[in-house]
């Protein structure tokens, strides 16, 4: 089968790329080793920047996010027993973020692609990508026991942090992998309880960081900084609630039955370049960020916003200019997001070797940010995200 674009991975990057290409008259096939049920059923938190919501709305996949998503016009930084609100709307000219889980975004994109006649192959195996330096790369895979082959004009590697497509780019030249592992993890819970706050609370404490988040009117998502070697069994429900109350001192946390516990490890990663021959990486296949800055899904959408236009120009005009500039166009936003995520992480988390000096320096940094309109604006502009164009 011949296709203009073969897309490996049906996550946010792959599905949004397929959707945007279709809007521009470019057809694609998306493959994924997971079933549709696995993709839609894997619960993932999600905070969408203003530009991500705007793009979804403009391209016809924004109905549910507008109806069900929770618009937040600020966050609270809590330290020293006091809360300090960062007013996004005031500081960014009315921009905000929308709390809307990633798996709901995937449901929206899958439904739209299938309604538009899109070709998504779920549950495939034995995926191989070959010939990316030639004019007609191929993607081979097995579906329902039958070997399949796609001959592609271009290939998009959107297969997430456990990517195989990234490693098709030779290392150490031209591929360079920039990697940082953080010495802590987040312990996440889902609890049946009403919201504790109208907006997210980012709490700094001597015991470590805590995040009070939300999923819906009846389900809440909270996180605690823990040792990376901790397991779910190490944390009883009583211990979790006690530690949340301690770390978010002065705020009221509403408790309820906990029905999900998980440990999320932290790392930052960037692959340079994000392209090689006719292969183009997007989303977590090219970069990952700590969740503190809420940038992961938004970076994936920003990547494919750039890539879809470049691919459409290539097929419409046989012009590779935008394709060749893809890495140079996308990477500055990636590195800005890396810096913001690192900054939020380092400002709010307790490092294992931290001394009293480090603790007080963090408090001074938080005070500087919240006391100054310029500091609050810097945080707010980065959190809500800059426009795609």
KAQUI-V209668 format. One record per residue. N is the residue number from 1. OMEGA is omega in whole degrees, -180 to 180 (999 if undefined). Layout:
BEGIN
N_OMEGA ; N_OMEGA
END
This chain:
BEGIN
1_177 ; 2_-178 ; 3_-179 ; 4_-178 ; 5_171 ; 6_-175 ; 7_178 ; 8_179 ; 9_180 ; 10_172 ; 11_-179 ; 12_-178 ; 13_-176 ; 14_-178 ; 15_178 ; 16_177 ; 17_179 ; 18_179 ; 19_-178 ; 20_177 ; 21_179 ; 22_178 ; 23_-178 ; 24_175 ; 25_179 ; 26_-177 ; 27_-175 ; 28_169 ; 29_178 ; 30_176 ; 31_177 ; 32_179 ; 33_179 ; 34_174 ; 35_176 ; 36_-180 ; 37_178 ; 38_-179 ; 39_-177 ; 40_-176 ; 41_178 ; 42_-173 ; 43_179 ; 44_175 ; 45_179 ; 46_172 ; 47_-176 ; 48_173 ; 49_179 ; 50_-177 ; 51_178 ; 52_178 ; 53_-180 ; 54_-179 ; 55_178 ; 56_-179 ; 57_-178 ; 58_-176 ; 59_170 ; 60_177 ; 61_-176 ; 62_-175 ; 63_-175 ; 64_180 ; 65_177 ; 66_-176 ; 67_-172 ; 68_-179 ; 69_-180 ; 70_-179 ; 71_177 ; 72_-179 ; 73_178 ; 74_171 ; 75_176 ; 76_169 ; 77_-175 ; 78_178 ; 79_-179 ; 80_178 ; 81_-179 ; 82_178 ; 83_-179 ; 84_-175 ; 85_172 ; 86_-173 ; 87_-178 ; 88_-174 ; 89_-179 ; 90_-172 ; 91_-175 ; 92_179 ; 93_175 ; 94_180 ; 95_179 ; 96_176 ; 97_179 ; 98_176 ; 99_-176 ; 100_-171 ; 101_-179 ; 102_-179 ; 103_175 ; 104_174 ; 105_180 ; 106_176 ; 107_-180 ; 108_-177 ; 109_179 ; 110_-179 ; 111_-179 ; 112_-180 ; 113_-179 ; 114_178 ; 115_179 ; 116_-180 ; 117_-179 ; 118_-177 ; 119_177 ; 120_180 ; 121_179 ; 122_171 ; 123_178 ; 124_179 ; 125_175 ; 126_-177 ; 127_176 ; 128_177 ; 129_-176 ; 130_172 ; 131_-175 ; 132_177 ; 133_178 ; 134_-177 ; 135_-176 ; 136_179 ; 137_-180 ; 138_172 ; 139_177 ; 140_179 ; 141_178 ; 142_178 ; 143_-179 ; 144_177 ; 145_-178 ; 146_177 ; 147_-179 ; 148_177 ; 149_174 ; 150_171 ; 151_-167 ; 152_169 ; 153_178 ; 154_178 ; 155_175 ; 156_176 ; 157_-177 ; 158_-170 ; 159_168 ; 160_-174 ; 161_176 ; 162_-173 ; 163_165 ; 164_-177 ; 165_179 ; 166_-174 ; 167_171 ; 168_176 ; 169_-176 ; 170_177 ; 171_3 ; 172_176 ; 173_4 ; 174_-173 ; 175_171 ; 176_-180 ; 177_179 ; 178_-168 ; 179_172 ; 180_175 ; 181_-179 ; 182_-173 ; 183_177 ; 184_179 ; 185_171 ; 186_171 ; 187_-176 ; 188_176 ; 189_165 ; 190_-176 ; 191_175 ; 192_-176 ; 193_174 ; 194_180 ; 195_175 ; 196_-177 ; 197_177 ; 198_-179 ; 199_-179 ; 200_177 ; 201_175 ; 202_-172 ; 203_174 ; 204_-180 ; 205_178 ; 206_180 ; 207_-177 ; 208_-176 ; 209_171 ; 210_177 ; 211_175 ; 212_-176 ; 213_-178 ; 214_176 ; 215_180 ; 216_179 ; 217_-176 ; 218_-179 ; 219_-178 ; 220_-179 ; 221_180 ; 222_-179 ; 223_173 ; 224_171 ; 225_180 ; 226_174 ; 227_-178 ; 228_178 ; 229_179 ; 230_178 ; 231_178 ; 232_-178 ; 233_-179 ; 234_-172 ; 235_174 ; 236_178 ; 237_-179 ; 238_-180 ; 239_-180 ; 240_-178 ; 241_179 ; 242_-178 ; 243_176 ; 244_178 ; 245_-178 ; 246_-174 ; 247_179 ; 248_-173 ; 249_179 ; 250_177 ; 251_-180 ; 252_178 ; 253_-179 ; 254_-176 ; 255_176 ; 256_-180 ; 257_177 ; 258_-178 ; 259_177 ; 260_176 ; 261_179 ; 262_177 ; 263_-177 ; 264_180 ; 265_-172 ; 266_170 ; 267_172 ; 268_-178 ; 269_172 ; 270_174 ; 271_175 ; 272_-7 ; 273_179 ; 274_-178 ; 275_178 ; 276_-177 ; 277_179 ; 278_176 ; 279_-179 ; 280_-178 ; 281_176 ; 282_176 ; 283_-174 ; 284_174 ; 285_-178 ; 286_-176 ; 287_172 ; 288_-179 ; 289_172 ; 290_-176 ; 291_-176 ; 292_-178 ; 293_178 ; 294_-174 ; 295_-169 ; 296_-178 ; 297_-180 ; 298_176 ; 299_178 ; 300_-180 ; 301_178 ; 302_178 ; 303_-173 ; 304_171 ; 305_177 ; 306_-173 ; 307_-178 ; 308_179 ; 309_180 ; 310_179 ; 311_180 ; 312_178 ; 313_180 ; 314_-177 ; 315_-178 ; 316_-171 ; 317_-174 ; 318_-176 ; 319_-178 ; 320_-173 ; 321_-179 ; 322_176 ; 323_-179 ; 324_-179 ; 325_-175 ; 326_-179 ; 327_-178 ; 328_179 ; 329_-174 ; 330_-171 ; 331_179 ; 332_178 ; 333_179 ; 334_-177 ; 335_174 ; 336_178 ; 337_176 ; 338_-180 ; 339_-179 ; 340_-180 ; 341_177 ; 342_-179 ; 343_179 ; 344_-179 ; 345_-176 ; 346_-179 ; 347_-170 ; 348_-175 ; 349_175 ; 350_177 ; 351_-176 ; 352_-177 ; 353_-172 ; 354_177 ; 355_175 ; 356_177 ; 357_-178 ; 358_179 ; 359_-178 ; 360_176 ; 361_177 ; 362_179 ; 363_179 ; 364_179 ; 365_178 ; 366_178 ; 367_179 ; 368_-178 ; 369_-174 ; 370_-179 ; 371_-173 ; 372_176 ; 373_178 ; 374_178 ; 375_179 ; 376_-180 ; 377_178 ; 378_-180 ; 379_-177 ; 380_-179 ; 381_179 ; 382_-177 ; 383_-179 ; 384_176 ; 385_177 ; 386_179 ; 387_180 ; 388_-178 ; 389_999
END
